[in-house]
């Protein structure tokens, strides 16, 4: 399974405004039970609990623009905190005291960057179809790879190695097709022998 990305236009803010405190980047990387726009033949929503297993088991990074050269935090060392609440996947990042991270905090303060995204691999999902309506995919359990403040929304079809929404929908449609009838395998040697005997 290839990685997928989703971007949400939800609050991303900097905390720790007094001079003595270190800034944190706080926001939601995903929200629950809200339908996406048309992703290319289907709409999508995330069920509460979809991240629970991954949060407790996986080594997850906070990156900038999903770029592994720009690491902002990691849950393994406590600089990235992830939790599910009633709203969605809440993210709290303690960015490093580096030039790129300090610049990013300033860009967030200015409002230049106000979106967050997450990279994932689907472990379990379900599809609902009603005649005449666009299919709905619900993410039930995902392996979370990273959360990331982003400059632009991640359009899957423009990212190398990322599954596009169109591919996901095609895969689902193909899985719903009945298996083609199996062709009879004819033993040509026996057929020839019967023709000779006649």
Residue pairs with C-beta under 8 A, 6 or more apart in sequence:
1 121
1 122
1 163
2 121
2 161
2 162
2 163
3 119
3 120
3 121
3 145
3 161
3 162
3 163
4 119
4 120
4 121
4 122
4 156
4 162
4 163
4 168
5 66
5 117
5 118
5 119
5 120
5 154
5 156
5 159
5 162
6 30
6 36
6 44
6 117
6 118
6 120
6 154
7 115
7 116
7 117
7 150
7 153
7 154
8 28
8 29
8 30
8 31
8 115
8 116
8 117
9 114
9 115
10 27
10 28
10 31
10 88
10 115
10 116
11 27
11 28
11 114
12 25
12 26
12 27
12 108
12 113
12 114
12 115
12 116
12 149
13 25
13 26
13 27
13 108
14 23
14 24
14 25
14 26
14 105
14 108
14 109
15 23
15 24
15 26
16 22
16 23
16 24
17 23
22 94
22 97
23 95
23 105
24 92
24 93
24 94
24 95
25 62
25 72
25 91
25 92
25 93
25 95
25 104
25 105
25 108
25 149
26 90
26 91
26 92
26 93
27 90
27 91
27 116
27 149
28 87
28 88
28 89
28 90
28 91
28 116
29 88
29 89
29 91
29 116
29 117
29 118
29 147
29 148
30 46
30 51
30 88
30 89
30 118
31 46
31 87
31 88
31 89
32 45
32 46
32 47
32 48
32 50
32 84
32 86
32 87
32 88
33 45
33 46
33 47
33 48
34 45
34 46
35 43
35 44
35 45
35 136
36 43
36 44
36 45
37 43
38 134
39 165
39 168
39 169
40 164
40 165
40 166
40 169
41 134
41 135
41 165
41 166
41 169
42 127
42 134
42 135
42 136
42 137
42 165
42 168
42 169
42 172
43 134
43 135
43 136
43 137
44 136
44 137
44 138
44 139
45 136
45 137
45 138
45 139
46 88
46 138
46 139
47 138
47 139
47 140
48 84
48 86
49 84
49 140
49 141
50 139
50 140
50 141
50 142
51 82
51 84
51 89
51 142
51 144
52 84
53 123
53 141
54 60
54 120
54 141
54 142
54 143
54 144
55 75
55 82
55 83
55 84
55 144
58 75
58 143
58 144
59 74
59 75
59 76
60 74
60 75
60 80
60 82
60 144
60 145
60 146
60 147
61 68
61 71
61 72
61 73
61 74
61 75
61 80
61 145
61 146
61 147
62 71
62 72
62 73
62 74
62 79
62 80
62 91
62 93
62 146
62 147
62 148
63 70
63 71
63 72
63 146
63 147
63 148
64 70
64 72
64 100
64 101
64 104
64 148
64 149
64 150
65 148
65 149
65 150
65 151
66 117
66 119
66 146
66 148
66 150
66 154
70 100
71 96
72 79
72 80
72 93
72 95
72 96
72 101
72 104
72 149
73 79
73 80
73 93
73 94
73 95
73 96
74 80
75 81
75 82
78 94
79 93
79 94
79 95
79 96
80 91
80 92
80 93
80 94
80 147
81 91
81 92
81 93
82 89
82 90
82 91
82 92
82 144
82 147
83 89
83 90
84 90
89 118
89 147
91 116
91 147
93 147
95 101
95 102
95 104
95 105
104 113
104 149
107 113
108 114
108 149
113 149
113 150
113 151
115 149
115 150
115 152
115 153
116 147
116 148
116 149
116 150
117 147
117 148
117 149
117 150
117 153
117 154
118 144
118 145
118 146
118 147
118 148
119 144
119 145
119 146
119 147
119 148
120 139
120 142
120 143
120 144
120 145
121 142
121 143
121 145
122 139
122 141
122 142
122 143
123 140
123 141
123 142
123 143
124 140
124 141
125 137
125 138
125 139
125 140
126 137
126 138
126 140
127 135
127 136
127 137
127 138
127 172
128 135
128 136
128 138
129 135
129 136
135 169
135 172
137 168
137 172
154 162
156 162
156 163
156 164
156 165
157 164
157 165
157 166
